[in-house]
Amino acid sequence: MNFTNFTSNQITISKMTSHHYQSQIKWTGNSGSGTKSYTFYERSYDIIVANKPTLKGSADSAFRGNAELHNPEDLFLASISSCHMLWYLHLCSTHQITVLAYKDKATATMKETAEGKGHFTEAILNPEVEIIEQDKIELAQSLHEKANEFCFIANSCNFPIHHKPTTIIQN
């Protein structure tokens, strides 16, 4: 989307635009026998995006992965949380709310069936935001709902994303 005009209550969209992304996954877990046996290979991989640092990943430790590396489930939750934060910061700036600090301890639940299939059932964002304007606490709180409406990742999910924000005033 291209934004041409920002006002305190709305965003004017000039046109719909497609954005394209590319990444490469490279399995690094061949211990010499490939996948000859379920226990012979590591679940490690590299996530490669042009001109960005490579991320080391693995399966969740519950699925024979390396607990010290990023797993797809962690990255998925981080995508939801970071997209929400970026929209929230944008909305605060357009509403003249000065955010000094933002952190989120997000959680998510994934259910696994007896067959081994799984899906996320919910995510809970717990953003803690520090602002300057005491008279805008209520507005700052309400902008989390608006951020959820605009978040590209949240709009792509088929499960509820709940928000339990806390807004504090700078001391």
C-alpha positions in Angstrom: 0.0 0.0 0.0 1.1 3.5 -0.6 0.0 6.1 1.9 -0.3 9.6 0.6 -2.1 11.5 3.4 -2.0 11.0 7.1 -4.5 12.6 9.4 -5.2 11.9 13.0 -8.2 9.7 12.3 -7.7 8.0 9.0 -5.2 6.8 6.5 -5.8 7.6 2.9 -4.7 4.8 0.5 -3.7 6.0 -2.9 -3.7 2.6 -4.6 -3.3 -1.1 -4.0 0.2 -2.4 -4.5 1.6 -5.9 -4.5 4.8 -6.6 -2.5 6.9 -9.6 -3.2 9.3 -11.4 -0.8 11.9 -14.1 -1.3 13.8 -16.3 1.1 15.9 -19.4 0.8 16.1 -22.3 3.2 19.2 -24.5 3.2 19.2 -27.7 5.2 22.5 -28.0 7.1 21.7 -31.1 9.1 23.0 -33.9 7.0 25.3 -35.8 9.4 26.6 -38.0 6.5 23.8 -40.4 5.9 21.1 -38.0 4.9 17.6 -39.0 6.1 18.4 -42.7 5.9 17.1 -43.0 9.5 14.8 -40.7 11.5 17.4 -40.4 14.2 20.5 -39.9 11.9 19.9 -36.4 10.7 19.8 -33.0 12.4 16.8 -30.6 11.9 19.1 -27.6 11.4 18.8 -25.1 8.5 19.8 -21.6 7.4 17.3 -18.9 6.5 18.9 -16.8 3.8 17.5 -13.5 2.6 19.5 -11.5 0.2 21.6 -8.7 1.8 20.6 -9.7 5.4 22.2 -11.7 8.1 21.6 -15.5 7.9 19.4 -16.9 10.6 20.2 -20.3 12.0 17.2 -22.4 12.6 16.1 -25.9 13.7 12.9 -27.7 14.6 11.5 -27.2 18.1 13.2 -29.4 20.6 9.9 -31.3 21.0 10.5 -32.5 17.4 14.2 -33.4 17.8 15.5 -29.9 17.1 18.1 -27.8 18.7 16.6 -25.7 21.5 19.3 -23.1 21.1 18.2 -22.2 17.5 15.2 -20.3 16.2 12.3 -22.6 15.2 9.4 -21.9 12.8 7.0 -21.5 15.7 9.1 -18.9 17.5 9.6 -17.0 14.2 5.9 -17.1 13.4 5.0 -15.6 16.8 7.8 -13.0 16.5 6.3 -12.1 13.1 2.9 -11.5 14.6 4.3 -9.5 17.5 6.7 -7.3 15.4 4.2 -6.5 12.8 1.7 -5.4 15.5 4.4 -3.2 17.1 5.4 -1.6 13.8 1.7 -0.7 13.0 1.2 0.5 16.6 4.2 2.8 16.5 3.0 4.2 13.2 -0.5 4.9 14.6 1.0 6.5 17.7 3.1 8.8 15.6 0.1 9.9 13.5 -1.9 10.5 16.6 0.9 12.6 18.3 1.6 10.0 21.0 5.2 9.9 21.9 6.3 6.3 22.5 9.6 6.1 24.4 9.7 2.3 24.9 7.9 -0.8 23.7 8.3 -4.4 24.6 6.0 -7.4 24.2 6.2 -10.8 25.8 4.0 -12.6 23.3 2.7 -16.2 23.8 1.0 -18.6 21.5 -0.6 -22.0 21.7 -0.2 -24.7 19.1 -2.3 -27.9 19.3 -0.9 -31.1 17.9 -3.2 -34.0 16.9 -2.5 -37.7 17.5 -1.5 -37.9 13.8 1.2 -35.3 14.3 -0.6 -32.5 12.5 -0.7 -29.2 14.3 -2.1 -25.7 14.1 -2.0 -22.5 16.2 -5.2 -21.9 18.2 -4.4 -18.4 19.6 -1.7 -15.8 20.2 -1.6 -13.3 23.0 0.3 -10.1 22.7 1.3 -8.4 26.0 2.7 -5.1 24.9 4.1 -2.7 27.5 4.3 0.8 26.1 5.9 3.8 27.7 4.5 7.2 26.5 4.9 10.8 27.6 1.3 12.2 27.2 -0.7 11.2 30.3 -3.9 12.6 28.7 -3.6 10.1 25.8 -3.4 6.8 27.8 -6.9 5.8 26.7 -6.2 6.6 23.0 -2.8 4.8 23.3 -4.6 1.7 24.6 -7.2 1.8 21.9 -4.7 1.9 19.1 -3.7 -1.7 19.7 -7.0 -2.8 18.3 -6.5 -0.5 15.2 -2.9 -1.9 14.8 -4.4 -5.4 14.8 -6.8 -4.4 12.0 -3.9 -3.2 9.8 -1.2 -5.8 10.7 -0.4 -7.8 7.6 0.6 -10.9 9.6 -2.5 -10.8 11.8 -4.7 -10.5 8.8 -3.1 -13.7 7.4 -3.9 -15.8 10.5 -6.9 -18.0 10.9 -6.9 -17.9 14.7 -7.6 -15.2 17.3 -4.9 -12.8 18.3 -5.6 -11.2 21.7 -4.1 -8.1 23.1 -3.4 -7.3 26.8 -1.6 -4.0 26.6 -0.2 -2.0 29.4 0.5 1.7 28.9 2.7 3.6 31.4 3.7 7.2 31.6 7.4 8.2 31.6 8.6 8.9 35.2 
